[in-house]
Amino acid sequence: MFIHIFVFPRAFSLPQTKGFAFWIANIAVITYNELEFQIR
């Protein structure tokens, strides 16, 4: 949850496709880590 606060503003400040792809990658990794943590 805490990481989302840093990821969101940094991603929206970059209108480039690279910045958006970086944002998608971060959300995917964070979501995967949260799901894996809940399973355990």
Secondary structure, 3 states (H helix, E strand, C coil): CHHHHHHHHHHHCCCCHHHHHHHHHHHHHHHHHHHHHHHC
